[in-house]
Amino acid sequence: MIKYGVKLVLWKADANGRGQLPVYLCITIRRIRRYIATGIFLKEKDWDARAQAVRASHPLHGQYNPDLQTRQKNVVQYIVERQVAGKDLTADQVKAHFGARANLHNIFDFIDDYIEECRNKKEASTLENYRKHALRLEQFHGSRELTFEEITPEFLRRYEKHLREPAKDGLKPVGNNYIHALWTTLRTFFNAAQKRKIITCYPFDQYENPIYEGPIKEYLSVAELKRVEKFAVKTRDPILRQTAIYFLLGCYTGLRISDWYRFDFKKNIVEGRLRLRAKKNGEWVTMPIMGPLIRVLHLVQEVQLTSDEPVLNRSLKKIAAQLGIFKRLTTHSGRHTFAISICADRGISAETCAELMGITITTCVENYYRVSNLKIDREASKAWKGL
């Protein structure tokens, strides 16, 4: 049997920018020592070297100590199992087995690893948002030395206050919905780290998290859609033309913008039906081709979508201004137009609307489908006629 030792130590020669020292697992096998970073940083006064534990005076001792003990136990168990199996083992092999995972307690190291893992699985724009949101967190904290365990409810309180009331001159307060987006991303990282069994902490359950304030869901009426269609046919501006055409495609099909780019007339029109697997959730979208959608599809065959989403959104504002439509249109307004003007106002049930959009009935009702004043007035008038 080989002689080994597994200790928790505070490394006094490597303080971070706030004067905190890192806690390491010290692995000794055949007098060869290797150190595995835990990602936990402490003041020297907060470490009990004899007990190999965080002192009870530290506010996070209840989270840190069980985590450190579990990691120490896992290393010991790994070494014993290898010995029982009659396999040779070195300190370097132990570090290789546990080291990479241990470093992921640093949230910024984890984010880098997570983004790499999600490459080709999530939209490039989503990964870019992850980077931007991580940078916001780093700018607030002042360094990349931050563990998941250090993000406590108190940390979240200070972070939110910093965003709403920035201390530095020249910085503008951040809007509530953007703070909500930052929180959503941060929770995504915590959920992913929990899924990998890297952490057990989750501060959001003990904090009053920012609430998303939904903006007005702009959509076009059928009359306004006709005006956009005339514009699409007559305009000579190539960017405005492709914007109008593909926006109409979204309005008459409910397709997301990610599927506008993927739409292929030869592949997605089958036996008089539109059939397309949505990029975002993988669900099939299928519907009969009738009415104005036939005309729009003819226009789609003539024009290829080449502009990116910011250009399309700016172009939609120009089109709305030229047509006297005083609404803040975005590419996503097409999806709301489909749910309200094409489905709800024309008697299509929420269940059928959800099926046509490739989403659940709950998502459809909560986010898209609603009865407009036009439908209420028309049906109320019909019901009360003659009373």
VEXTI-430821 format. One record per residue (C-alpha): residue in three letters; residue number from 0; x, y, z. Coordinates in steps of 0.001 Angstrom, whole numbers, plus 500000, padded with zeros to 6 digits. Example, Ala and Ser with C-alpha at 12.3 -4.5 7.8 and 13.67 -1.06 7.14 Angstrom:
BEGIN
residuo,num,u,v,w
ALA,0,512300,495500,507800 $
SER,1,513670,498940,507140 $
% end
This chain:
BEGIN
residuo,num,u,v,w
MET,0,500000,500000,500000 $
ILE,1,501325,503435,499086 $
LYS,2,501552,506171,501672 $
TYR,3,499450,509199,500957 $
GLY,4,498078,512341,502552 $
VAL,5,495194,514636,501662 $
LYS,6,495078,517954,503519 $
LEU,7,493286,521259,503149 $
VAL,8,495699,524175,503354 $
LEU,9,495635,527954,503032 $
TRP,10,498278,529048,500507 $
LYS,11,499828,532129,502095 $
ALA,12,502032,533152,499174 $
ASP,13,499324,533849,496607 $
ALA,14,496874,536529,497802 $
ASN,15,494298,537978,495417 $
GLY,16,493618,541688,494897 $
ARG,17,491548,541874,498099 $
GLY,18,494149,540290,500361 $
GLN,19,492438,536903,500425 $
LEU,20,494368,533624,500253 $
PRO,21,493372,530529,498250 $
VAL,22,492423,527224,499844 $
TYR,23,494072,524189,498230 $
LEU,24,493829,520433,498547 $
CYS,25,497386,519220,499163 $
ILE,26,497926,515700,497774 $
THR,27,501041,513838,498936 $
ILE,28,501958,510467,497419 $
ARG,29,505463,509010,497837 $
ARG,30,506631,512379,499179 $
ILE,31,505536,514119,495981 $
ARG,32,503104,516983,496610 $
ARG,33,500571,518425,494241 $
TYR,34,497989,521116,494906 $
ILE,35,494410,521340,493626 $
ALA,36,492695,524735,493725 $
THR,37,489279,524776,495391 $
GLY,38,488363,528241,494134 $
ILE,39,487737,529431,497703 $
PHE,40,489571,532528,498985 $
LEU,41,489754,533615,502630 $
LYS,42,491438,536056,504957 $
GLU,43,494092,534325,507064 $
LYS,44,492092,535038,510226 $
ASP,45,489149,533029,508807 $
TRP,46,491109,529755,508427 $
ASP,47,491644,527166,511154 $
ALA,48,494758,525282,510007 $
ARG,49,494511,522615,512724 $
ALA,50,490880,521788,511947 $
GLN,51,491436,522302,508191 $
ALA,52,488221,524294,508115 $
VAL,53,486759,527762,507766 $
ARG,54,486190,529375,511133 $
ALA,55,482613,529748,512346 $
SER,56,483050,533542,512387 $
HIS,57,483107,533593,508576 $
PRO,58,479584,534201,507155 $
LEU,59,479956,531411,504570 $
HIS,60,481450,528736,506823 $
GLY,61,478199,526759,506603 $
GLN,62,478565,526517,502802 $
TYR,63,482346,526305,502486 $
ASN,64,483112,523598,505059 $
PRO,65,480725,520882,503773 $
ASP,66,481988,521526,500245 $
LEU,67,485655,521288,501266 $
GLN,68,485049,518169,503347 $
THR,69,483210,516498,500471 $
ARG,70,486049,517220,498070 $
GLN,71,488649,515943,500521 $
LYS,72,486588,512788,501067 $
ASN,73,486217,512230,497301 $
VAL,74,489989,512446,496774 $
VAL,75,490665,509995,499605 $
GLN,76,488026,507611,498252 $
TYR,77,489549,507778,494774 $
ILE,78,493024,506955,496105 $
VAL,79,491745,504040,498239 $
GLU,80,489720,502569,495374 $
ARG,81,492758,502647,493096 $
GLN,82,494856,500923,495745 $
VAL,83,492227,498234,496379 $
ALA,84,492119,497580,492640 $
GLY,85,495904,497096,492686 $
LYS,86,496568,500078,490437 $
ASP,87,499544,502352,490814 $
LEU,88,498848,506007,491453 $
THR,89,500790,509260,491482 $
ALA,90,500004,512707,492848 $
ASP,91,499972,514023,489280 $
GLN,92,497279,511514,488320 $
VAL,93,495113,512572,491244 $
LYS,94,495504,516244,490306 $
ALA,95,494652,515472,486664 $
HIS,96,491516,513643,487782 $
PHE,97,490187,516334,490145 $
GLY,98,491971,519549,489260 $
ALA,99,490006,520757,486219 $
ARG,100,486691,520337,487966 $
ALA,101,487902,522032,491138 $
ASN,102,488928,525151,489229 $
LEU,103,485400,525498,487934 $
HIS,104,484314,526826,491331 $
ASN,105,485600,530126,489981 $
ILE,106,482522,531413,488180 $
PHE,107,484463,533120,485396 $
ASP,108,486493,529988,484648 $
PHE,109,483231,528049,484656 $
ILE,110,481599,530531,482254 $
ASP,111,484501,530161,479805 $
ASP,112,484157,526376,479986 $
TYR,113,480355,526500,479704 $
ILE,114,480418,528775,476652 $
GLU,115,482841,526399,474961 $
GLU,116,480556,523460,475796 $
CYS,117,477533,525283,474362 $
ARG,118,479236,526198,471107 $
ASN,119,477147,524835,468186 $
LYS,120,474321,524124,470656 $
LYS,121,473138,527679,471332 $
GLU,122,472798,530749,469129 $
ALA,123,475973,532807,468688 $
SER,124,474031,535851,469942 $
THR,125,473144,533958,473148 $
LEU,126,476792,533087,473809 $
GLU,127,477781,536693,473135 $
ASN,128,475225,537824,475724 $
TYR,129,476755,535357,478197 $
ARG,130,480135,537046,477676 $
LYS,131,478713,540556,478009 $
HIS,132,476793,539680,481163 $
ALA,133,479852,538002,482665 $
LEU,134,481869,541151,481944 $
ARG,135,479277,543225,483830 $
LEU,136,479750,540959,486838 $
GLU,137,483538,541144,486573 $
GLN,138,483473,544948,486352 $
PHE,139,481387,545134,489504 $
HIS,140,483542,542662,491424 $
GLY,141,486811,544171,490260 $
SER,142,488581,540924,489328 $
ARG,143,488100,537414,487946 $
GLU,144,488713,535911,491377 $
LEU,145,485132,535101,492311 $
THR,146,483687,531760,493345 $
PHE,147,480066,530667,493103 $
GLU,148,479955,530437,496893 $
GLU,149,480856,534109,497270 $
ILE,150,477716,535129,495375 $
THR,151,475395,535325,498352 $
PRO,152,472055,537139,498761 $
GLU,153,474053,540047,500207 $
PHE,154,476342,540016,497140 $
LEU,155,473268,540091,494882 $
ARG,156,471850,543025,496850 $
ARG,157,475045,545042,496373 $
TYR,158,475261,544053,492697 $
GLU,159,471696,545160,491993 $
LYS,160,472221,548429,493875 $
HIS,161,475390,549057,491845 $
LEU,162,473457,548524,488600 $
ARG,163,470583,550802,489603 $
GLU,164,472737,553467,491262 $
PRO,165,476258,553274,489801 $
ALA,166,478800,554919,492078 $
LYS,167,481190,555948,489301 $
ASP,168,480598,559250,487532 $
GLY,169,479419,558994,483965 $
LEU,170,477763,555595,484322 $
LYS,171,474047,555441,483652 $
PRO,172,471672,553369,485793 $
VAL,173,470599,550098,484184 $
GLY,174,466928,549498,483354 $
ASN,175,464890,546913,485235 $
ASN,176,464495,544555,482280 $
TYR,177,468236,544518,481611 $
ILE,178,468880,543718,485278 $
HIS,179,466361,540900,484917 $
ALA,180,468317,539652,481884 $
LEU,181,471581,539748,483872 $
TRP,182,469920,537765,486663 $
THR,183,468540,535224,484191 $
THR,184,472000,534641,482752 $
LEU,185,473559,534364,486209 $
ARG,186,470948,531800,487205 $
THR,187,471729,529888,484014 $
PHE,188,475353,529570,485138 $
PHE,189,474334,528424,488628 $
ASN,190,471883,525861,487192 $
ALA,191,474554,524500,484845 $
ALA,192,477099,524246,487684 $
GLN,193,474542,522433,489847 $
LYS,194,473760,520061,486990 $
ARG,195,477462,519166,486807 $
LYS,196,477428,518707,490606 $
ILE,197,480135,521342,491018 $
ILE,198,478155,523437,493521 $
THR,199,475220,523099,495878 $
CYS,200,474709,526795,496733 $
TYR,201,471855,528754,495133 $
PRO,202,471402,532302,496502 $
PHE,203,468413,533227,494338 $
ASP,204,465985,531276,496540 $
GLN,205,466789,533667,499386 $
TYR,206,466620,536896,497383 $
GLU,207,463823,539065,495967 $
ASN,208,464906,538808,492345 $
PRO,209,464193,541505,489709 $
ILE,210,460920,540999,487848 $
TYR,211,460615,541376,484087 $
GLU,212,458263,544168,483072 $
GLY,213,456797,543114,479763 $
PRO,214,456702,545853,477110 $
ILE,215,453619,546559,475014 $
LYS,216,453284,543719,472516 $
GLU,217,453060,545600,469252 $
TYR,218,451280,543917,466363 $
LEU,219,449767,544949,463054 $
SER,220,446120,544824,462053 $
VAL,221,445086,543137,458800 $
ALA,222,444619,546595,457220 $
GLU,223,448166,547577,458230 $
LEU,224,449506,544297,456846 $
LYS,225,447989,545148,453471 $
ARG,226,449824,548480,453506 $
VAL,227,453121,546755,454275 $
GLU,228,452491,544294,451440 $
LYS,229,451908,547120,448952 $
PHE,230,455097,548753,450202 $
ALA,231,457043,545517,449697 $
VAL,232,455911,545342,446073 $
LYS,233,456527,548995,445189 $
THR,234,459680,550010,447082 $
ARG,235,462981,550111,445179 $
ASP,236,465163,550140,448290 $
PRO,237,466642,546594,448432 $
ILE,238,467083,546563,452228 $
LEU,239,463596,547884,452966 $
ARG,240,462165,545479,450400 $
GLN,241,463693,542354,451932 $
THR,242,462763,543608,455409 $
ALA,243,459114,544082,454441 $
ILE,244,458904,540721,452653 $
TYR,245,460383,538613,455436 $
PHE,246,458503,540531,458108 $
LEU,247,455302,539622,456252 $
LEU,248,456479,536006,456197 $
GLY,249,456737,536176,459994 $
CYS,250,453330,537828,460288 $
TYR,251,451520,535240,458181 $
THR,252,453307,532153,459564 $
GLY,253,454382,533095,463098 $
LEU,254,457934,531956,462328 $
ARG,255,460764,533327,464483 $
ILE,256,463478,535392,462824 $
SER,257,465950,532496,463226 $
ASP,258,463672,530510,460909 $
TRP,259,463359,533349,458373 $
TYR,260,467035,532838,457612 $
ARG,261,466624,529061,457313 $
PHE,262,463489,529167,455173 $
ASP,263,463936,527359,451867 $
PHE,264,460968,527348,449479 $
LYS,265,461970,524040,447858 $
LYS,266,462529,522220,451148 $
ASN,267,459868,523780,453361 $
ILE,268,456880,523849,451015 $
VAL,269,455552,520297,450664 $
GLU,270,452248,519382,448996 $
GLY,271,450685,522785,449546 $
ARG,272,451796,523001,453191 $
LEU,273,454566,524841,454955 $
ARG,274,456679,522389,456987 $
LEU,275,459707,523522,458969 $
ARG,276,461435,522341,462136 $
ALA,277,461924,525406,464349 $
LYS,278,465544,526114,465175 $
LYS,279,464902,527295,468739 $
ASN,280,462953,524355,470168 $
GLY,281,463151,521711,467421 $
GLU,282,459345,521509,467119 $
TRP,283,457694,521076,463726 $
VAL,284,455737,524037,462367 $
THR,285,453212,523046,459731 $
MET,286,450253,524885,458180 $
PRO,287,448234,525076,454959 $
ILE,288,449214,527784,452472 $
MET,289,446286,530059,451740 $
GLY,290,445331,533692,451159 $
PRO,291,448018,536379,451462 $
LEU,292,450671,533817,452439 $
ILE,293,450632,532602,448829 $
ARG,294,451511,536108,447610 $
VAL,295,454198,536563,450246 $
LEU,296,455842,533247,449358 $
HIS,297,456093,534374,445728 $
LEU,298,457946,537486,446942 $
VAL,299,460208,535361,449164 $
GLN,300,461270,533369,446103 $
GLU,301,462461,536591,444488 $
VAL,302,464438,538012,447417 $
GLN,303,467075,536478,449669 $
LEU,304,467354,537572,453298 $
THR,305,470873,538927,453845 $
SER,306,470516,541638,456512 $
ASP,307,471102,540834,460186 $
GLU,308,468506,541446,462903 $
PRO,309,469638,544966,463988 $
VAL,310,469415,546142,460365 $
LEU,311,465956,544607,459996 $
ASN,312,464722,546299,463173 $
ARG,313,466000,549689,462036 $
SER,314,464417,549150,458628 $
LEU,315,461073,548231,460194 $
LYS,316,461048,551563,462005 $
LYS,317,461670,553348,458686 $
ILE,318,458884,551408,456991 $
ALA,319,456446,552137,459829 $
ALA,320,457301,555857,459656 $
GLN,321,456782,555984,455893 $
LEU,322,453426,554218,456189 $
GLY,323,452212,556321,459121 $
ILE,324,452092,553315,461437 $
PHE,325,452887,554671,464897 $
LYS,326,454028,551461,466520 $
ARG,327,457454,550337,467735 $
LEU,328,457881,547374,465437 $
THR,329,460593,544725,465768 $
THR,330,461047,541435,463976 $
HIS,331,459284,539743,466901 $
SER,332,456175,541849,466248 $
GLY,333,455523,539500,463333 $
ARG,334,454999,536626,465760 $
HIS,335,452559,538673,467839 $
THR,336,450741,539777,464675 $
PHE,337,450240,536149,463674 $
ALA,338,448879,535149,467102 $
ILE,339,446523,538126,467475 $
SER,340,445463,539416,464040 $
ILE,341,445702,536188,462038 $
CYS,342,444574,533718,464708 $
ALA,343,442709,535249,467672 $
ASP,344,440828,537939,465732 $
ARG,345,439737,535461,463070 $
GLY,346,438334,532831,465405 $
ILE,347,441262,530390,465573 $
SER,348,441519,528869,469049 $
ALA,349,444551,529324,471295 $
GLU,350,445165,525556,471075 $
THR,351,445352,525649,467272 $
CYS,352,447416,528842,467353 $
ALA,353,449942,527166,469670 $
GLU,354,450121,524165,467349 $
LEU,355,450684,526382,464311 $
MET,356,453459,528267,466136 $
GLY,357,455126,525107,467419 $
ILE,358,454810,526053,471114 $
THR,359,452837,524903,474163 $
ILE,360,449382,526263,474868 $
THR,361,450710,527851,478085 $
THR,362,453485,529706,476255 $
CYS,363,451037,530788,473578 $
VAL,364,448493,532231,476019 $
GLU,365,451040,533844,478346 $
ASN,366,453164,535447,475631 $
TYR,367,451269,535786,472341 $
TYR,368,447594,534987,472040 $
ARG,369,445145,537563,473306 $
VAL,370,441726,538827,472337 $
SER,371,441954,542324,470860 $
ASN,372,439457,545137,471355 $
LEU,373,438353,544644,467750 $
LYS,374,437245,541084,468444 $
ILE,375,435620,542046,471756 $
ASP,376,433638,544876,470150 $
ARG,377,432569,542739,467179 $
GLU,378,431372,539787,469262 $
ALA,379,429779,541918,471977 $
SER,380,427870,543865,469321 $
LYS,381,426655,540633,467795 $
ALA,382,425624,539179,471167 $
TRP,383,423795,542306,472348 $
LYS,384,422086,543171,469073 $
GLY,385,418344,543486,469609 $
LEU,386,418496,543600,473413 $
% end
